[in-house]
Amino acid sequence: MRKKNIYRSAFIGLLEEVVAIICGFILPRMILTYFGSDYNGIVAAVTQFIGCIALLKSGIGMATKAALYEPLYNHDQQKIDGIMAATMRFLRKVAVIFVVGIFIFACVYPLAINKEFPWFFTFSLVLIISLGTFFQYYFGLGNQLLLEADQKYYIVSLVAITNTFFNTVISVVCMKAGMSIHGVKLCSALVYCTTPVILFLYVNKTYHLNRKAQPDMESISKRWDAFGMQIANFVNNNTDIIVASLFLSLKEVSVYTIYYLAINGIKKVVSRISVGVEAALGNIIAENNKDNLQSSFSLFEFVLNFLCTVAFSCLIILIVPFVNVYTKGVTDVNYIRYAFGIIACAAELFYCLRLAYTYLVQAKGAFAETKKHYYIEAVINIVISVALVNWIGLVGIVIGTLIAMIYRTIVFAVYVFKHILERNVILFFDRMVITVANIAINYFVCVQLLYKMPHGNYLQLFLAAIPVGIITLVITSMINGLRYKKLFSKSVALVAGKLKKKSARR
């Protein structure tokens, strides 16, 4: 059942990200076409800051899920009821923090963007965009966390797919009808207000929770450690666009967001494919089976590195050609930035590589032991980004992000290998060297091929991407097959066995 839930969550999570990527490509292009780069920049900046809701979600989310793994494994309904009651009580407090924070941001942010838009324009836009996010998380978050901990993230993904699709359709219709950006975003917010209703109905039917149970605050006692970690995480994840908004123009912010359309698409696909693993690791930890934990983690770590190597090799090679095609006809700012694109891809590569170590730390509930590294990462990112932004612009910002990402990837891996898996940390550094070298080889082999092929429109770019992807996959398979023969064979056998079962069912 554990493997079945991982595969199901991975498949539907991947489908969710494919839908999100397609819709995510459509909406910014429509905004660029109907409103211009300034509007795209401000919408992206505000939306990313409103993403602080994710940090509040993750703070309580990590603590709640870590507490739920054992009672779910043991079918302890009373314990589950107590944890969920405690979670909802904490969320009500966090909701107050969110509302106050958003109002302060809505008042202050318009003063910080060089008056490119009137104060009330930006103030009201912040409030409208935050509406859907607030309802989506604070009235549905508790139910979502229960589903994630029970390895049923696919339910959340199905709801998200539906909402993303309808949001895109409604937003496009509104823009074609001539509505203002405020009207478009208000209609979008109303779509996402349906999420908590659907999750509430499903959880009530499936889990029969006693929502009046005595809150078990002790079970989520690590919530403030997790919450503090996620504040630092939020600062780190949003430093780029906030620094760009404060020190550069909104047109530069637009450049940043267009590149991150592709980067975040790959990042989210990798994250969603592995989304069920944290719950599975928590389930294994609840069994207290160290051998199973070590073998399962090693396989997951190998597959994640292999996937990241192939995906980010292709991304580094294709990102500038993609942006060139995507922004064709938009001439109010230069979107062709090779150095920025490569360094930004490298930064998010390390974010994805560390997912294996982050998931295990969260599943173990080791928040107090690792929280300082979140703070250090945030400080590194801010200091370097601010120091370099006036000198080399967007490139300076992502250099700060890259260094910060590398730092936390290393310290989390060291903690996991020493304190959870009790294995030699040299294994991690060996894997990182192989991964970076593999990507470099892929790049230098494939980039020459790409620029010998036409790639001036979507069809040509797609046709050029096919041989790039195939060559990258072959080179990566050869390197990993030679260096990690047992893990490579095991992963191939796992995939082959899964495909054989599906074929037999048909």
N, C-alpha and C positions, 0 to 999 in steps of 0.2 A: 504493500500500500504506500510505503514511504517513497519508493522509486516512482510509482505510478503518479503520485501527487507532484513530484518534482517534474516529471515529463509533461504532465498536463499544465502545470503552472508555467513551465518554460515555453510550451507551444503557444498557449493563449496569450502569455505575456509578450512573446515575440510578435504575435498578430496585433496586439495592442500597439506595440511600438511601430510596426509597419503602417498602421492606420494613422498613428500620431505623426509619423514622419511625413507621410503624404499630405495630410491636412496641414502640418506645420510648414510645408513648402508652399502650399496654396495661399494661406492667409497673409504672410508677410509680403508675398509678391503682389497680392491684391492691394494691400495697404500702400506699398511703394507706387503702384500704378494709380490709385485713386487719390492718395494723399501726399506722397513724397517721402524722402529719406528722413526728414525731421520728425514726421509723425511716426514712422516706423521706429525711429530711435527712442522716442519718448514712451511709446507703448511697450517696447521691449524692456526699457529701464525700469518702468513702473511695475511691469509684470514680474520681473526678476526679483525686485525688492519684496513684492507681495509674497514671493516664494519663501519668505521667512516663516510662513505658516508651516512649511515642510520641516523647518528646524524645530518648531514647537511640537509638531507631530512626532518627529524622530526622538525628541527628548523623552517624552512619556512612552512613545512607541517601543523603544529599545527596552525600557524597564518592564513594561507590561508584557511584552512577548517573552522576555527571559523568565518572568514569573509564571507565565501560562504553560510553558512547555511541559513541565512535570505533571501538573494536575490534568492537563489534556491527555497525556500519555496514560495516566492512572484512572481517567474518567471520574475525577473528583469534582462533582457538580457544585458542592458547597464552596469549595476553594475557588473555583472558576467564578461563581457569583460574587464572592467577596473581592476578588481582584478586579472584576469589571466595575463593580460599584465604586471602588477606590479610584479607578482610572477616570470614571465619569466625574467624580468629585474634583479631581485634579484638573481635568479639562475645563471645568467651569471657571477655575481660577486663571488658567492660561488664556481663556477667551477674553477675560477682562484686560489682561496684559496686551493681547493682540489688538483689541479695539482702541486702547489708549495709544499704542505704538503707531497704528495706522493713521490716527488722527494727527499725531505730532508730525509724522512723515508727510502727510498731505499738506500740512501748513508750511513746513520748512523746505521741502524739496523744490517747489516752484521758485524759491528765492536763490537756489543754488545752480540753476541751469542757464545762467546768463540771460534771463528774460527772453528766451527764444519763443516762449508762449506766455500769454497773460496768466497772472497768478490763479484766478478762479478756474481757468481752463484746466490747468494741471491739478489743482486741488480736487475738483469734481471728478476728474478722470481717475485719480488714485482711489477715491471712495467707490466709484462704480466697479473698477476692476477687482477691488478687494471683496466686494459683495459675494460673488460666486465662490471664491476661494474660502471665505469664512463659513458659509453654509455647508460647502462640500466636506470640509474637514471637521468642524466642531459639532455638527449634528450627525455625522456619520463615522467619525474617526474611531470611536470605541468599538463599534461593530466591525470596522475594517481591521483593526488590530487583532481581534479574536479570530477572524478568518485567516489572516496571515499566519498567526501562531499555529493554527490547526492545519497548515499546509493547503489552504483553499484560496490562495491569492487569485486563482483563475476566476473566481466569482467577482472579485473587485475589478479584474481586468475586463471582463465582459461588460460590466456597467460602464467602465471608462471608454471602451470602444464605442458603445452606443452614444454616449454623451459627446465624444469627440466628433463623431460623424455628424450629428445633428447641429452641433455648434458651428462646424465649418459651413454646412449648407445654409443655415440661418444667417451667418455673418456675411457670406457671399451675396445672398439675396438682399440683405440690408444695404450693402455697399452699392450694388447695382441699382437699388431703388433711390440712391442719393442721400442716404441718412448720414448724419455726422458721425465722427469717431465715437462720441459719447453714446449715441443711439445704438451703434453696432456693438459696443462693449456691454451695454446694459442688456441687450437681448442675449448675448453670450453668457452673461452672469446668470440669467434666469434659467438657462438650460442646465447649468451645473447645480442649481438648487434642488434638482430631482434626485441626485445621487444618494443623500442620506435617507430619503424615504424608501428607496429600493433596498438598500442594505439593511435598514431597520426591519422591514417586512421579512426578508430572507432569514436573518438571524433569529428573529422571534419564532419563526416556524421551525427552525432547525435545532436550536439550542435550548429553548424553553428557559431562558434566564429569569432569575428572580431579581428584578431591577430594584427592589426595595431591600435587598440583602444588606447586612452590616458591612461597611467598607473595610477591606483588609489592607490597611495602609502599610503594614509591615512588609507585605509581599512586594510592594513597589517602593520600598525605602530608598532604592538607588536612583529614584526618578530625578532628584536634584543634581546628582552627578551626571546623569545622562543629559539632563536639560542644559547644564553648564557646558558640556561637551558640544552640544548642538548649537549653542549660541556662537561658540568659536567656529564651528563648522559652517554656520551661516555666514559669518564674517569672511571666512576663507572662500566660500563658493560665490559670494557676491561682491568681493573686493574689486574684481576686474571692471564690472559694469558701473559700479558706484564711482570708482576712481576716474574712469573714462567720462562719466557724466559731469564730474566736478572739474576736471582739468582739461578736457577736450570738448569738442562740439558734439551736438546730437547726431550730426552726420557721421562722425567717427564711431559713435555708439551703434549706429545702423550698420556700419562695416563689421563691427565686432559681432553683432547678432546674426548677420547673414552667414558668416563663417561658422558660427556656432549652431546654425541650423543643421549642417551636415555633421559637425563634431558631436553635438548632443544627440543626434539621431543614432550614431554608432554607439555612443556611450550608453544610451538608454536600452538599445538592443542587447548589448552585452550584460547590462544590469538585470534586465528582465529575463533573459535566458537563465540566469543564475539565481533568480529571485526566490525560488523555493528551497534553495540550499541552506539558508540560515536556519529556517525552521527544522529542516532535516538534521542539521548539525546539533541543534538544541535537543532534538529527540534522541539522538545518539548519546549526547552528554547525559541525558536523563537515564539512559541505560547503564551508564558508568562502564562502558566497554572501550578501554583505551586503544586496543588493537584495531577495533572497527573504526574508531575515530581517526586514527593515524592513516589507515589505508584509504578510507573514504575521502579524507581531506587531501591526501596526496594526489588522488585521481582528479578531484575537483580543481586543485591548483594547476595540475598539468593541462586539463582541458581549457581552463580559463586563460592560461598563458598562450596556448595554441590559438584559441579564438581571437585573443587580443592582437597577436602577432599578424595574423592574416587580415583582420579587419582594419587595423590602424596602418598597416603597410599600404593597403589600397587607398585608405583615406588620405594619407600624406601625399601620395602620388596624384590623386584625382581632385583634391579639394579646390585648388586654384582654377583648373579648367571648369569645374562645376560652378563656382562663383561667377566666372566669366560668362557662362551661358545663362545662369539664373538672373544676372543683373543686366543683361543685354538691353540697351535702350535707356538705361538709367545713367545719366551723365552728371548729376549734381555733386558727385564725389567719386574718387578713384577707389574701386573695390579690388583691384589686383594687388595683393600683398603677399608675396611668396614667403618672406621670413616670418611674418606674423602667422600665416597658415601652418607652417611646419612646426613652429614652437608651440602654438596652441594645441595642435594634435598631440605633440609629445607630452604636454602637461596632462591632458585627459587620458592618455595611455597609462600613465602611472596611477591615475585615479582608478581605472578599471583593473589594473594589475593588483592593487591592494584590496580589492573586494573580498578575496578569499580570506585574508587576514582580518579584515574588518568584520566580516560575518562571524568568524569564529570568536573574536573578542566579544561581540554583542551576544552571541548565543551563550557564551560562558557567563555573561553579566559582569565582565571585568571593567566596569566603568571608572571607578575610583582609581584603579591602577594605571589607566591609560589616558585620563582626561587632560593631564598637563600637556600631552603632545598635540592635542587639538589647539590649545592656546598658543603654543610655540609656533605651530604651522600658520595660524592666523597672523601672528606678529611678523613672521618672516615675509608672508605675502604682502601685507600692508606696507611695511618699511621699504622693501625692494621696489614694489610697484610705484609708490609715491616718489621714491628717489629717482626712478628712471623715466617716468611718464613725460616730464617736460623735456627730456633729452631725446628719447627715441619713440615717444608716443605709445601706440598700442603694443608694439614689440616689447617695450619696457614693462608694460603691465603683465604680459603673459610670461615673461622671464621670471618675474616674481612668483607667479602661480606655479610654474614648472619647478622651481627650486623648493617651494613649500610642499608640493605634491611628492617630490622625491624624498624629502625629509620624513614625512609621515609614513610613506610606504615602507621605508627602511625600519623605522622604530617599531611599527606595528608588527612587521614580520619577525623582527628580533624577539619581541615579547611573546608572540605565538610559539615560535620554535623553542624558546627557553622555558617558558612557564606553563604552556598548555600541552604542547606535543612532546616536549622534552627530547628534542632532536637537535642535531648539529646545524647551526645557523649558516654554515658555509654552503649548505644545500640551496638556501635562498639566493645568496650572492651568485652562485654558479648559474642558477636559472635566469637571473636578471641579465648577466653578461651574455648568455646565449640568446635571450630574447632581443636585446638591443642590437647585437651583431646580426641576427637573423633579419630584423627590419631594415638595417642598413644595406644588407645584400639584396633584399627584395627591392628596395628603392633604386639602387644603382643599376640593377638589371632591367627593371620595368620602366623606369622613367625615359630611358632612351627609346624604347618601343613606343610608348605613348606619344611622344612628340614627332614620331614618324608617321603617325596616323591622324587623319582629320578628326577633330573633336569640337567643332564650332557650334553644334546644336545638340539637343538632347539625344536624338537617335545616334549621331556619330559618337557622342560621349559614351553612350550605353554600349555600342559595339566595340569601342576601344577598351572599355572597362572589363569586358569578358576575358580577353587574353591576359590582361593584367591580373585579374583574379585567379585565373587558372595557374599562371606561372608562379604567383605568390603562394598558392596552396601547395603546389608541387615542391617548391624550394623549402617551405616550412615543414612539410611532411618528411622530406629527406633529412633535414637537420635534426628534427625532433626524433625521428625514427632511429637515427644513429646514436644520438646522445642519451635518449631516454627510452630505450628499446622496450622494456617491460611495460611502462606506463602507456606508451604509444600503442603497443599490441593490445593491451587491456581496453583502451578507449575505443579502438577500431572494432574489437570483438563485441563491445557493449553496443555500439551503434549498429553493427551488422546484425546482432541478435535482435535488436529492437525492430529493425526493418524486416527481418525474416518473420517475426511474429505478426506484424501488420499484414504482410503478404499472405500468410497462412490463414488469417481471419477472412480475407477477401475470397 
